[in-house]
């Protein structure tokens, strides 16, 4: 078993149940592959999107939905 980062995937593998041994191995591989760069993303503040912009975008999408197909 090996860890493949999402950016390196070409297609998603089929989902299946892992045995307890496979699950333990997957956790160990994930823990070993977690880098300082990965952790850095969780220590930075994300300013996010202003609520007004989000509401405007949602209202626009709702108007388009209500208007129906063009």
Secondary structure, 3 states (H helix, E strand, C coil): CCCCCHHHCCCCCCCCCCCHHHHHHHHHHHHHHCCHHHHHCCCCCCCCCCHHHHHHHHHHHHHHHHHCCC
